[in-house]
Amino acid sequence: MLTRHWTHVWFPLRRNKIRSFMRSIVVWLIGILLLPGWMGHLYAQMPEPTPTVTLDMRQVPLLDILMELEKQTGLFFSYESSLLKELPEVSLSVRDESLSYCLKRLFSPLPIIYRVTGQYIILKRKPRQYTISGFVRDSASYESLLGASVLVKSSRGGTMSNNYGFYSLILPPGKVRLRASYVGFKAMEIEIDLQRDTMIDFPLRSLASLGEVVIRGTRPRYEILSSRAGVIDVPAERVKSMPALLGEADLVKTLQQLPGVAVGTEGMTGLYVRGGGADENLYLLDGNPVYHVNHLLGFFSAFNPDAIKNTRFYKGSFPAECSAGYPSPGRWPPKRTYT
């Protein structure tokens, strides 16, 4: 039993070792045979060294620079014979720069595009672009429509008309379909064959005609809604609309009607702002202090309402420029400034 057991175990083990050894030899032989192919494949995948260019050529034909680039890089330029005609003389001055950098500098100001394919650099004429411009107007009144949309349907690009109703688009040559639209107007489409700079106007028709519309409203209380507390702007129209002595509009008497201002003597032009005196106010005319603001014993102010554009009245807080450098005849700070 023991002899059979050892015979049964020993021989299979020796056969397995022999088989493993043979497999290793086969793998090594296959690797040795395939190694040259793998090395060649890896060598082919390695990027070739980028050629550098050093030259200094000024105001020479483009053909001369292309020939010099071919000598230094070993590449070849492919182009039509008529491509280099009527081109101005060019300049290129580089030192140990890559070929891609040189090509970009050389062709960026020229109407030429390039593409590198293997050992060849293919040159082509840059496609020319043209300008389409015009006005978007109302077909009935011929008024300009500002903010109208002008779209190119093929590319989904477009623009908007400016404050004068003018629009402008730069597009490549070929068939172009434009669509102009505006709120409340019927959209209009035009298809053209763009071969030169073209002007096209869009007269849009209104979708519906409305009758006379009258809108009435009341002026909001800006002095309440505004964050500037104690500041009131008085327009010239308000001054002229106030009743005055002998029909003459008076600016200071208009200010007497504002909240927070008290009137001293009836008919006089004095201002008593928030409990202050009449001599505690600062008047500024275009930034210059005015010390005598009335005449004829105080019945009339010295300001001509026809020469006043607007008035700003400060009852409380005031900017720093209204306090620096201006002497006050009474208590400081001033209660009112006038511009």
Phi and psi in degrees as GROMACS dihedral restraints (atoms count N, CA, C in turn):
[ dihedral_restraints ]
;  ai    aj    ak    al  type     phi  dphi    fc
    3     4     5     6     1   -68.2    20    10
    4     5     6     7     1   -40.6    20    10
    6     7     8     9     1   -64.3    20    10
    7     8     9    10     1   -42.7    20    10
    9    10    11    12     1   -63.2    20    10
   10    11    12    13     1   -38.4    20    10
   12    13    14    15     1   -63.9    20    10
   13    14    15    16     1   -45.1    20    10
   15    16    17    18     1   -68.5    20    10
   16    17    18    19     1   -36.9    20    10
   18    19    20    21     1   -65.8    20    10
   19    20    21    22     1   -37.2    20    10
   21    22    23    24     1   -69.2    20    10
   22    23    24    25     1   -30.9    20    10
   24    25    26    27     1   -90.6    20    10
   25    26    27    28     1   -39.9    20    10
   27    28    29    30     1   -69.6    20    10
   28    29    30    31     1   -44.5    20    10
   30    31    32    33     1   -68.7    20    10
   31    32    33    34     1   -41.9    20    10
   33    34    35    36     1   -61.1    20    10
   34    35    36    37     1   -37.6    20    10
   36    37    38    39     1   -63.2    20    10
   37    38    39    40     1   -42.6    20    10
   39    40    41    42     1   -67.5    20    10
   40    41    42    43     1   -36.8    20    10
   42    43    44    45     1   -64.3    20    10
   43    44    45    46     1   -40.1    20    10
   45    46    47    48     1   -63.2    20    10
   46    47    48    49     1   -40.6    20    10
   48    49    50    51     1   -64.9    20    10
   49    50    51    52     1   -39.3    20    10
   51    52    53    54     1   -65.4    20    10
   52    53    54    55     1   -42.8    20    10
   54    55    56    57     1   -63.0    20    10
   55    56    57    58     1   -42.3    20    10
   57    58    59    60     1   -62.4    20    10
   58    59    60    61     1   -40.9    20    10
   60    61    62    63     1   -63.9    20    10
   61    62    63    64     1   -41.8    20    10
   63    64    65    66     1   -65.3    20    10
   64    65    66    67     1   -39.9    20    10
   66    67    68    69     1   -62.4    20    10
   67    68    69    70     1   -41.2    20    10
   69    70    71    72     1   -62.4    20    10
   70    71    72    73     1   -40.9    20    10
   72    73    74    75     1   -63.4    20    10
   73    74    75    76     1   -41.3    20    10
   75    76    77    78     1   -64.4    20    10
   76    77    78    79     1   -43.0    20    10
   78    79    80    81     1   -62.5    20    10
   79    80    81    82     1   -41.7    20    10
   81    82    83    84     1   -64.1    20    10
   82    83    84    85     1   -41.0    20    10
   84    85    86    87     1   -65.1    20    10
   85    86    87    88     1   -42.4    20    10
   87    88    89    90     1   -63.2    20    10
   88    89    90    91     1   -41.4    20    10
   90    91    92    93     1   -63.2    20    10
   91    92    93    94     1   -40.8    20    10
   93    94    95    96     1   -64.4    20    10
   94    95    96    97     1   -38.6    20    10
   96    97    98    99     1   -70.1    20    10
   97    98    99   100     1   -35.9    20    10
   99   100   101   102     1   -88.7    20    10
  100   101   102   103     1   -10.7    20    10
  102   103   104   105     1   -59.5    20    10
  103   104   105   106     1   -44.4    20    10
  105   106   107   108     1   -60.8    20    10
  106   107   108   109     1   -38.3    20    10
  108   109   110   111     1   -65.5    20    10
  109   110   111   112     1   -42.5    20    10
  111   112   113   114     1   -62.5    20    10
  112   113   114   115     1   -42.3    20    10
  114   115   116   117     1   -62.7    20    10
  115   116   117   118     1   -40.4    20    10
  117   118   119   120     1   -65.5    20    10
  118   119   120   121     1   -38.2    20    10
  120   121   122   123     1   -65.4    20    10
  121   122   123   124     1   -43.9    20    10
  123   124   125   126     1   -63.6    20    10
  124   125   126   127     1   -38.1    20    10
  126   127   128   129     1   -66.0    20    10
  127   128   129   130     1   -37.2    20    10
  129   130   131   132     1   -68.5    20    10
  130   131   132   133     1   -31.3    20    10
  132   133   134   135     1   -76.7    20    10
  133   134   135   136     1   -17.7    20    10
  135   136   137   138     1   -70.2    20    10
  136   137   138   139     1   133.1    20    10
  138   139   140   141     1   -66.9    20    10
  139   140   141   142     1   138.9    20    10
  141   142   143   144     1   -72.0    20    10
  142   143   144   145     1   149.6    20    10
  144   145   146   147     1   -62.2    20    10
  145   146   147   148     1   133.9    20    10
  147   148   149   150     1   -73.0    20    10
  148   149   150   151     1   125.5    20    10
  150   151   152   153     1   -71.6    20    10
  151   152   153   154     1   143.7    20    10
  153   154   155   156     1  -106.8    20    10
  154   155   156   157     1   155.1    20    10
  156   157   158   159     1  -125.9    20    10
  157   158   159   160     1   137.3    20    10
  159   160   161   162     1  -136.4    20    10
  160   161   162   163     1   114.7    20    10
  162   163   164   165     1  -158.9    20    10
  163   164   165   166     1   160.6    20    10
  165   166   167   168     1  -143.1    20    10
  166   167   168   169     1    94.1    20    10
  168   169   170   171     1  -128.1    20    10
  169   170   171   172     1   126.7    20    10
  171   172   173   174     1  -126.2    20    10
  172   173   174   175     1   132.1    20    10
  174   175   176   177     1    52.2    20    10
  175   176   177   178     1    58.0    20    10
  177   178   179   180     1  -126.7    20    10
  178   179   180   181     1   160.6    20    10
  180   181   182   183     1   -61.1    20    10
  181   182   183   184     1   150.6    20    10
  183   184   185   186     1   -62.2    20    10
  184   185   186   187     1   -32.3    20    10
  186   187   188   189     1   -61.0    20    10
  187   188   189   190     1   -37.2    20    10
  189   190   191   192     1   -63.7    20    10
  190   191   192   193     1   -40.8    20    10
  192   193   194   195     1   -68.4    20    10
  193   194   195   196     1   -38.1    20    10
  195   196   197   198     1   -64.4    20    10
  196   197   198   199     1   -40.2    20    10
  198   199   200   201     1   -65.1    20    10
  199   200   201   202     1   -38.3    20    10
  201   202   203   204     1   -68.1    20    10
  202   203   204   205     1   -37.4    20    10
  204   205   206   207     1   -65.5    20    10
  205   206   207   208     1   -36.7    20    10
  207   208   209   210     1   -63.2    20    10
  208   209   210   211     1   -39.2    20    10
  210   211   212   213     1   -65.6    20    10
  211   212   213   214     1   -40.5    20    10
  213   214   215   216     1   -82.4    20    10
  214   215   216   217     1   -27.0    20    10
  216   217   218   219     1  -106.6    20    10
  217   218   219   220     1   -20.6    20    10
  219   220   221   222     1    78.8    20    10
  220   221   222   223     1     4.7    20    10
  222   223   224   225     1   -93.2    20    10
  223   224   225   226     1   167.9    20    10
  225   226   227   228     1  -127.5    20    10
  226   227   228   229     1   141.2    20    10
  228   229   230   231     1   -95.7    20    10
  229   230   231   232     1   134.9    20    10
  231   232   233   234     1  -121.0    20    10
  232   233   234   235     1   124.6    20    10
  234   235   236   237     1  -161.9    20    10
  235   236   237   238     1   165.4    20    10
  237   238   239   240     1   -75.3    20    10
  238   239   240   241     1   151.4    20    10
  240   241   242   243     1   -67.3    20    10
  241   242   243   244     1   -28.7    20    10
  243   244   245   246     1   -84.1    20    10
  244   245   246   247     1    -3.7    20    10
  246   247   248   249     1   -69.1    20    10
  247   248   249   250     1   -38.1    20    10
  249   250   251   252     1   -86.6    20    10
  250   251   252   253     1    -1.9    20    10
  252   253   254   255     1   -75.6    20    10
  253   254   255   256     1   149.6    20    10
  255   256   257   258     1    61.1    20    10
  256   257   258   259     1    21.5    20    10
  258   259   260   261     1   -95.6    20    10
  259   260   261   262     1   141.9    20    10
  261   262   263   264     1   -71.7    20    10
  262   263   264   265     1   164.3    20    10
  264   265   266   267     1   -69.2    20    10
  265   266   267   268     1   144.4    20    10
  267   268   269   270     1  -122.9    20    10
  268   269   270   271     1   168.7    20    10
  270   271   272   273     1  -133.3    20    10
  271   272   273   274     1   146.8    20    10
  273   274   275   276     1  -151.1    20    10
  274   275   276   277     1   120.3    20    10
  276   277   278   279     1  -130.4    20    10
  277   278   279   280     1   107.9    20    10
  279   280   281   282     1  -137.3    20    10
  280   281   282   283     1   161.6    20    10
  282   283   284   285     1  -142.6    20    10
  283   284   285   286     1   114.6    20    10
  285   286   287   288     1    53.1    20    10
  286   287   288   289     1    47.1    20    10
  288   289   290   291     1  -105.9    20    10
  289   290   291   292     1   155.9    20    10
  291   292   293   294     1   -70.8    20    10
  292   293   294   295     1   159.3    20    10
  294   295   296   297     1   -65.5    20    10
  295   296   297   298     1   -38.9    20    10
  297   298   299   300     1   -62.7    20    10
  298   299   300   301     1   -38.5    20    10
  300   301   302   303     1   -65.6    20    10
  301   302   303   304     1   -41.2    20    10
  303   304   305   306     1   -65.4    20    10
  304   305   306   307     1   -41.7    20    10
  306   307   308   309     1   -64.8    20    10
  307   308   309   310     1   -39.0    20    10
  309   310   311   312     1   -64.9    20    10
  310   311   312   313     1   -43.5    20    10
  312   313   314   315     1   -67.6    20    10
  313   314   315   316     1   -34.7    20    10
  315   316   317   318     1   -73.9    20    10
  316   317   318   319     1   -42.0    20    10
  318   319   320   321     1  -101.2    20    10
  319   320   321   322     1    -7.7    20    10
  321   322   323   324     1   -62.0    20    10
  322   323   324   325     1   -39.4    20    10
  324   325   326   327     1   -85.0    20    10
  325   326   327   328     1     0.0    20    10
  327   328   329   330     1  -106.9    20    10
  328   329   330   331     1   153.9    20    10
  330   331   332   333     1   -78.6    20    10
  331   332   333   334     1    52.0    20    10
  333   334   335   336     1  -135.1    20    10
  334   335   336   337     1   138.0    20    10
  336   337   338   339     1  -115.5    20    10
  337   338   339   340     1   152.5    20    10
  339   340   341   342     1  -132.5    20    10
  340   341   342   343     1   158.5    20    10
  342   343   344   345     1  -147.5    20    10
  343   344   345   346     1   127.6    20    10
  345   346   347   348     1   -91.5    20    10
  346   347   348   349     1   122.8    20    10
  348   349   350   351     1  -131.6    20    10
  349   350   351   352     1   101.3    20    10
  351   352   353   354     1    63.9    20    10
  352   353   354   355     1  -122.3    20    10
  354   355   356   357     1   -91.8    20    10
  355   356   357   358     1     9.1    20    10
  357   358   359   360     1  -122.5    20    10
  358   359   360   361     1   145.2    20    10
  360   361   362   363     1  -115.7    20    10
  361   362   363   364     1   109.7    20    10
  363   364   365   366     1   -90.2    20    10
  364   365   366   367     1   126.5    20    10
  366   367   368   369     1  -106.7    20    10
  367   368   369   370     1   135.9    20    10
  369   370   371   372     1  -136.2    20    10
  370   371   372   373     1   159.0    20    10
  372   373   374   375     1   -76.3    20    10
  373   374   375   376     1   132.9    20    10
  375   376   377   378     1   -68.9    20    10
  376   377   378   379     1   130.7    20    10
  378   379   380   381     1   -63.3    20    10
  379   380   381   382     1   131.6    20    10
  381   382   383   384     1   -77.7    20    10
  382   383   384   385     1   148.8    20    10
  384   385   386   387     1  -117.8    20    10
  385   386   387   388     1   149.4    20    10
  387   388   389   390     1  -122.7    20    10
  388   389   390   391     1   164.1    20    10
  390   391   392   393     1  -110.1    20    10
  391   392   393   394     1   129.2    20    10
  393   394   395   396     1  -109.6    20    10
  394   395   396   397     1   125.0    20    10
  396   397   398   399     1  -142.9    20    10
  397   398   399   400     1   165.7    20    10
  399   400   401   402     1   165.3    20    10
  400   401   402   403     1  -164.0    20    10
  402   403   404   405     1  -124.2    20    10
  403   404   405   406     1   146.9    20    10
  405   406   407   408     1  -107.4    20    10
  406   407   408   409     1   118.0    20    10
  408   409   410   411     1  -130.2    20    10
  409   410   411   412     1   165.1    20    10
  411   412   413   414     1   -80.8    20    10
  412   413   414   415     1   125.7    20    10
  414   415   416   417     1   -66.9    20    10
  415   416   417   418     1   -24.8    20    10
  417   418   419   420     1   -84.6    20    10
  418   419   420   421     1   -53.5    20    10
  420   421   422   423     1   -95.5    20    10
  421   422   423   424     1   -11.1    20    10
  423   424   425   426     1    61.6    20    10
  424   425   426   427     1    25.6    20    10
  426   427   428   429     1   -84.6    20    10
  427   428   429   430     1   148.8    20    10
  429   430   431   432     1   -72.1    20    10
  430   431   432   433     1   141.2    20    10
  432   433   434   435     1  -106.3    20    10
  433   434   435   436     1   107.4    20    10
  435   436   437   438     1   -85.6    20    10
  436   437   438   439     1   142.2    20    10
  438   439   440   441     1    79.8    20    10
  439   440   441   442     1    15.9    20    10
  441   442   443   444     1   -74.8    20    10
  442   443   444   445     1   147.9    20    10
  444   445   446   447     1   -94.5    20    10
  445   446   447   448     1   131.9    20    10
  447   448   449   450     1  -123.7    20    10
  448   449   450   451     1   111.8    20    10
  450   451   452   453     1  -114.3    20    10
  451   452   453   454     1   148.7    20    10
  453   454   455   456     1   -98.1    20    10
  454   455   456   457     1   113.4    20    10
  456   457   458   459     1   -68.4    20    10
  457   458   459   460     1   -30.5    20    10
  459   460   461   462     1   -72.3    20    10
  460   461   462   463     1   -38.4    20    10
  462   463   464   465     1  -105.3    20    10
  463   464   465   466     1    -5.8    20    10
  465   466   467   468     1    61.5    20    10
  466   467   468   469     1    18.5    20    10
  468   469   470   471     1   -96.4    20    10
  469   470   471   472     1   174.5    20    10
  471   472   473   474     1   171.5    20    10
  472   473   474   475     1  -165.2    20    10
  474   475   476   477     1  -154.1    20    10
  475   476   477   478     1  -178.2    20    10
  477   478   479   480     1  -128.9    20    10
  478   479   480   481     1   148.5    20    10
  480   481   482   483     1   -73.2    20    10
  481   482   483   484     1   149.0    20    10
  483   484   485   486     1   -86.1    20    10
  484   485   486   487     1  -164.1    20    10
  486   487   488   489     1   -66.5    20    10
  487   488   489   490     1   -16.2    20    10
  489   490   491   492     1  -102.5    20    10
  490   491   492   493     1     7.6    20    10
  492   493   494   495     1    78.0    20    10
  493   494   495   496     1    12.0    20    10
  495   496   497   498     1   -93.1    20    10
  496   497   498   499     1   141.1    20    10
  498   499   500   501     1  -131.8    20    10
  499   500   501   502     1   161.4    20    10
  501   502   503   504     1  -154.1    20    10
  502   503   504   505     1   135.0    20    10
  504   505   506   507     1  -133.8    20    10
  505   506   507   508     1   142.9    20    10
  507   508   509   510     1  -113.1    20    10
  508   509   510   511     1   117.0    20    10
  510   511   512   513     1  -134.7    20    10
  511   512   513   514     1   155.6    20    10
  513   514   515   516     1   -73.1    20    10
  514   515   516   517     1   161.2    20    10
  516   517   518   519     1   -66.6    20    10
  517   518   519   520     1   156.8    20    10
  519   520   521   522     1   129.7    20    10
  520   521   522   523     1  -174.6    20    10
  522   523   524   525     1   -75.7    20    10
  523   524   525   526     1   130.2    20    10
  525   526   527   528     1  -130.4    20    10
  526   527   528   529     1   135.4    20    10
  528   529   530   531     1  -116.8    20    10
  529   530   531   532     1   116.7    20    10
  531   532   533   534     1  -106.2    20    10
  532   533   534   535     1   147.4    20    10
  534   535   536   537     1  -133.0    20    10
  535   536   537   538     1   120.0    20    10
  537   538   539   540     1  -107.6    20    10
  538   539   540   541     1   135.1    20    10
  540   541   542   543     1  -143.8    20    10
  541   542   543   544     1   153.9    20    10
  543   544   545   546     1  -154.4    20    10
  544   545   546   547     1   148.5    20    10
  546   547   548   549     1   -63.8    20    10
  547   548   549   550     1   127.2    20    10
  549   550   551   552     1    87.2    20    10
  550   551   552   553     1     2.3    20    10
  552   553   554   555     1  -126.7    20    10
  553   554   555   556     1   154.5    20    10
  555   556   557   558     1   -77.8    20    10
  556   557   558   559     1   132.0    20    10
  558   559   560   561     1   -67.0    20    10
  559   560   561   562     1   152.6    20    10
  561   562   563   564     1  -132.8    20    10
  562   563   564   565     1   135.1    20    10
  564   565   566   567     1  -120.2    20    10
  565   566   567   568     1   141.2    20    10
  567   568   569   570     1  -137.2    20    10
  568   569   570   571     1   134.7    20    10
  570   571   572   573     1  -116.0    20    10
  571   572   573   574     1   129.2    20    10
  573   574   575   576     1  -134.8    20    10
  574   575   576   577     1   162.0    20    10
  576   577   578   579     1  -102.2    20    10
  577   578   579   580     1   101.4    20    10
  579   580   581   582     1   -78.9    20    10
  580   581   582   583     1   111.5    20    10
  582   583   584   585     1  -129.1    20    10
  583   584   585   586     1    -2.4    20    10
  585   586   587   588     1  -161.2    20    10
  586   587   588   589     1   172.2    20    10
  588   589   590   591     1   -62.1    20    10
  589   590   591   592     1   129.3    20    10
  591   592   593   594     1  -132.2    20    10
  592   593   594   595     1   145.7    20    10
  594   595   596   597     1  -114.8    20    10
  595   596   597   598     1   126.2    20    10
  597   598   599   600     1  -133.5    20    10
  598   599   600   601     1   125.5    20    10
  600   601   602   603     1   -99.6    20    10
  601   602   603   604     1   147.4    20    10
  603   604   605   606     1  -115.7    20    10
  604   605   606   607     1   101.0    20    10
  606   607   608   609     1   -86.0    20    10
  607   608   609   610     1   105.3    20    10
  609   610   611   612     1   -91.1    20    10
  610   611   612   613     1   142.4    20    10
  612   613   614   615     1   -99.1    20    10
  613   614   615   616     1   140.9    20    10
  615   616   617   618     1   -71.3    20    10
  616   617   618   619     1   142.7    20    10
  618   619   620   621     1   -73.7    20    10
  619   620   621   622     1   -34.7    20    10
  621   622   623   624     1  -148.7    20    10
  622   623   624   625     1   143.9    20    10
  624   625   626   627     1  -100.5    20    10
  625   626   627   628     1   125.0    20    10
  627   628   629   630     1   -97.8    20    10
  628   629   630   631     1   150.1    20    10
  630   631   632   633     1   -78.9    20    10
  631   632   633   634     1  -167.4    20    10
  633   634   635   636     1   -68.2    20    10
  634   635   636   637     1   131.1    20    10
  636   637   638   639     1  -118.4    20    10
  637   638   639   640     1   123.6    20    10
  639   640   641   642     1  -111.6    20    10
  640   641   642   643     1   125.1    20    10
  642   643   644   645     1  -116.5    20    10
  643   644   645   646     1   123.8    20    10
  645   646   647   648     1  -117.6    20    10
  646   647   648   649     1   145.7    20    10
  648   649   650   651     1  -159.9    20    10
  649   650   651   652     1   167.4    20    10
  651   652   653   654     1  -110.1    20    10
  652   653   654   655     1   145.5    20    10
  654   655   656   657     1   -71.3    20    10
  655   656   657   658     1   128.1    20    10
  657   658   659   660     1   -69.0    20    10
  658   659   660   661     1   160.0    20    10
  660   661   662   663     1   -81.3    20    10
  661   662   663   664     1    88.6    20    10
  663   664   665   666     1   -63.3    20    10
  664   665   666   667     1   -30.3    20    10
  666   667   668   669     1   -69.8    20    10
  667   668   669   670     1   -17.0    20    10
  669   670   671   672     1   -92.8    20    10
  670   671   672   673     1   -42.0    20    10
  672   673   674   675     1   -76.4    20    10
  673   674   675   676     1   -23.7    20    10
  675   676   677   678     1   -74.9    20    10
  676   677   678   679     1   150.0    20    10
  678   679   680   681     1   -79.9    20    10
  679   680   681   682     1    -9.9    20    10
  681   682   683   684     1   -86.2    20    10
  682   683   684   685     1    99.8    20    10
  684   685   686   687     1   -75.5    20    10
  685   686   687   688     1   137.0    20    10
  687   688   689   690     1    79.2    20    10
  688   689   690   691     1    16.8    20    10
  690   691   692   693     1  -120.2    20    10
  691   692   693   694     1   128.1    20    10
  693   694   695   696     1  -131.1    20    10
  694   695   696   697     1   129.2    20    10
  696   697   698   699     1   -96.7    20    10
  697   698   699   700     1   126.7    20    10
  699   700   701   702     1  -113.7    20    10
  700   701   702   703     1   109.8    20    10
  702   703   704   705     1   -74.5    20    10
  703   704   705   706     1   162.6    20    10
  705   706   707   708     1   -66.4    20    10
  706   707   708   709     1   -29.7    20    10
  708   709   710   711     1   -65.1    20    10
  709   710   711   712     1   -34.8    20    10
  711   712   713   714     1   -68.2    20    10
  712   713   714   715     1   -37.1    20    10
  714   715   716   717     1   -64.5    20    10
  715   716   717   718     1   -43.7    20    10
  717   718   719   720     1   -72.8    20    10
  718   719   720   721     1   -20.8    20    10
  720   721   722   723     1   -85.1    20    10
  721   722   723   724     1   -10.4    20    10
  723   724   725   726     1   -80.7    20    10
  724   725   726   727     1   140.0    20    10
  726   727   728   729     1   -67.4    20    10
  727   728   729   730     1   142.2    20    10
  729   730   731   732     1  -142.7    20    10
  730   731   732   733     1   166.0    20    10
  732   733   734   735     1   -67.9    20    10
  733   734   735   736     1   128.8    20    10
  735   736   737   738     1    61.4    20    10
  736   737   738   739     1    21.7    20    10
  738   739   740   741     1    77.0    20    10
  739   740   741   742     1     5.3    20    10
  741   742   743   744     1   -96.2    20    10
  742   743   744   745     1   119.6    20    10
  744   745   746   747     1   -63.9    20    10
  745   746   747   748     1   140.7    20    10
  747   748   749   750     1  -129.6    20    10
  748   749   750   751     1   124.1    20    10
  750   751   752   753     1   -69.1    20    10
  751   752   753   754     1   -47.2    20    10
  753   754   755   756     1   -66.0    20    10
  754   755   756   757     1   -37.5    20    10
  756   757   758   759     1   -69.5    20    10
  757   758   759   760     1   -27.7    20    10
  759   760   761   762     1   -67.1    20    10
  760   761   762   763     1   -38.4    20    10
  762   763   764   765     1   -67.9    20    10
  763   764   765   766     1   -24.5    20    10
  765   766   767   768     1   -66.2    20    10
  766   767   768   769     1   -19.6    20    10
  768   769   770   771     1   -86.3    20    10
  769   770   771   772     1    -4.6    20    10
  771   772   773   774     1   -78.3    20    10
  772   773   774   775     1   152.7    20    10
  774   775   776   777     1   -65.3    20    10
  775   776   777   778     1   141.4    20    10
  777   778   779   780     1    90.1    20    10
  778   779   780   781     1     0.1    20    10
  780   781   782   783     1  -117.7    20    10
  781   782   783   784     1   131.3    20    10
  783   784   785   786     1  -111.4    20    10
  784   785   786   787     1   151.7    20    10
  786   787   788   789     1  -100.4    20    10
  787   788   789   790     1   130.5    20    10
  789   790   791   792     1   -76.5    20    10
  790   791   792   793     1   -96.4    20    10
  792   793   794   795     1   -84.4    20    10
  793   794   795   796     1   136.7    20    10
  795   796   797   798     1   -60.7    20    10
  796   797   798   799     1   128.0    20    10
  798   799   800   801     1    88.4    20    10
  799   800   801   802     1    -8.3    20    10
  801   802   803   804     1   -90.0    20    10
  802   803   804   805     1   167.2    20    10
  804   805   806   807     1  -101.5    20    10
  805   806   807   808     1    16.7    20    10
  807   808   809   810     1   -74.2    20    10
  808   809   810   811     1   149.0    20    10
  810   811   812   813     1  -119.8    20    10
  811   812   813   814     1   130.6    20    10
  813   814   815   816     1  -120.5    20    10
  814   815   816   817     1    99.6    20    10
  816   817   818   819     1   -97.3    20    10
  817   818   819   820     1   117.2    20    10
  819   820   821   822     1    50.0    20    10
  820   821   822   823     1    48.3    20    10
  822   823   824   825     1    85.2    20    10
  823   824   825   826     1    -2.7    20    10
  825   826   827   828     1   -80.4    20    10
  826   827   828   829     1   174.2    20    10
  828   829   830   831     1   -91.2    20    10
  829   830   831   832     1   168.2    20    10
  831   832   833   834     1   -69.9    20    10
  832   833   834   835     1   -21.5    20    10
  834   835   836   837     1   -95.6    20    10
  835   836   837   838     1    13.1    20    10
  837   838   839   840     1  -107.9    20    10
  838   839   840   841     1    20.9    20    10
  840   841   842   843     1  -110.3    20    10
  841   842   843   844     1   146.9    20    10
  843   844   845   846     1  -113.0    20    10
  844   845   846   847     1   125.3    20    10
  846   847   848   849     1  -109.1    20    10
  847   848   849   850     1   128.8    20    10
  849   850   851   852     1  -122.1    20    10
  850   851   852   853     1   127.6    20    10
  852   853   854   855     1  -113.1    20    10
  853   854   855   856     1   105.7    20    10
  855   856   857   858     1    55.9    20    10
  856   857   858   859     1    39.1    20    10
  858   859   860   861     1    85.4    20    10
  859   860   861   862     1    -3.3    20    10
  861   862   863   864     1  -104.0    20    10
  862   863   864   865     1   133.5    20    10
  864   865   866   867     1   -69.2    20    10
  865   866   867   868     1   140.6    20    10
  867   868   869   870     1  -118.9    20    10
  868   869   870   871     1   120.8    20    10
  870   871   872   873     1   -95.1    20    10
  871   872   873   874     1   -29.9    20    10
  873   874   875   876     1  -113.2    20    10
  874   875   876   877     1   103.1    20    10
  876   877   878   879     1  -102.5    20    10
  877   878   879   880     1     6.6    20    10
  879   880   881   882     1  -145.3    20    10
  880   881   882   883     1   165.9    20    10
  882   883   884   885     1  -147.5    20    10
  883   884   885   886     1   174.7    20    10
  885   886   887   888     1    56.9    20    10
  886   887   888   889     1    53.5    20    10
  888   889   890   891     1    60.0    20    10
  889   890   891   892     1    25.2    20    10
  891   892   893   894     1    90.3    20    10
  892   893   894   895     1     6.0    20    10
  894   895   896   897     1   -78.0    20    10
  895   896   897   898     1   -26.0    20    10
  897   898   899   900     1  -130.3    20    10
  898   899   900   901     1   146.6    20    10
  900   901   902   903     1   -85.8    20    10
  901   902   903   904     1   163.5    20    10
  903   904   905   906     1   -87.7    20    10
  904   905   906   907     1     4.2    20    10
  906   907   908   909     1   -99.5    20    10
  907   908   909   910     1   128.5    20    10
  909   910   911   912     1   -82.6    20    10
  910   911   912   913     1   115.8    20    10
  912   913   914   915     1   -64.3    20    10
  913   914   915   916     1   -23.6    20    10
  915   916   917   918     1   -74.4    20    10
  916   917   918   919     1   -17.9    20    10
  918   919   920   921     1   -99.7    20    10
  919   920   921   922     1     3.6    20    10
  921   922   923   924     1  -102.1    20    10
  922   923   924   925     1   128.8    20    10
  924   925   926   927     1   -90.4    20    10
  925   926   927   928     1   -46.6    20    10
  927   928   929   930     1  -156.9    20    10
  928   929   930   931     1   160.7    20    10
  930   931   932   933     1  -132.7    20    10
  931   932   933   934     1   136.8    20    10
  933   934   935   936     1  -120.3    20    10
  934   935   936   937     1   125.5    20    10
  936   937   938   939     1  -114.3    20    10
  937   938   939   940     1   120.8    20    10
  939   940   941   942     1  -106.4    20    10
  940   941   942   943     1   117.9    20    10
  942   943   944   945     1   -96.1    20    10
  943   944   945   946     1   -23.8    20    10
  945   946   947   948     1  -131.1    20    10
  946   947   948   949     1  -106.4    20    10
  948   949   950   951     1   -66.8    20    10
  949   950   951   952     1   144.8    20    10
  951   952   953   954     1  -141.9    20    10
  952   953   954   955     1   155.0    20    10
  954   955   956   957     1   -68.1    20    10
  955   956   957   958     1   162.4    20    10
  957   958   959   960     1   -66.5    20    10
  958   959   960   961     1   -31.3    20    10
  960   961   962   963     1   -68.6    20    10
  961   962   963   964     1   -13.3    20    10
  963   964   965   966     1   -88.7    20    10
  964   965   966   967     1    -0.8    20    10
  966   967   968   969     1  -123.2    20    10
  967   968   969   970     1   -20.8    20    10
  969   970   971   972     1   -82.7    20    10
  970   971   972   973     1   122.7    20    10
  972   973   974   975     1    84.7    20    10
  973   974   975   976     1     1.8    20    10
  975   976   977   978     1  -108.3    20    10
  976   977   978   979     1   115.6    20    10
  978   979   980   981     1   -71.1    20    10
  979   980   981   982     1   148.5    20    10
  981   982   983   984     1  -117.4    20    10
  982   983   984   985     1   136.7    20    10
  984   985   986   987     1   -70.5    20    10
  985   986   987   988     1   -16.8    20    10
  987   988   989   990     1  -132.0    20    10
  988   989   990   991     1  -138.4    20    10
  990   991   992   993     1   -71.7    20    10
  991   992   993   994     1   146.4    20    10
  993   994   995   996     1  -111.0    20    10
  994   995   996   997     1   141.3    20    10
  996   997   998   999     1   -87.7    20    10
  997   998   999  1000     1   165.5    20    10
  999  1000  1001  1002     1   -68.6    20    10
 1000  1001  1002  1003     1   154.4    20    10
 1002  1003  1004  1005     1   -91.8    20    10
 1003  1004  1005  1006     1   -26.0    20    10
 1005  1006  1007  1008     1  -145.7    20    10
 1006  1007  1008  1009     1   144.1    20    10
 1008  1009  1010  1011     1  -123.4    20    10
 1009  1010  1011  1012     1   149.4    20    10
 1011  1012  1013  1014     1  -130.8    20    10
 1012  1013  1014  1015     1   128.4    20    10
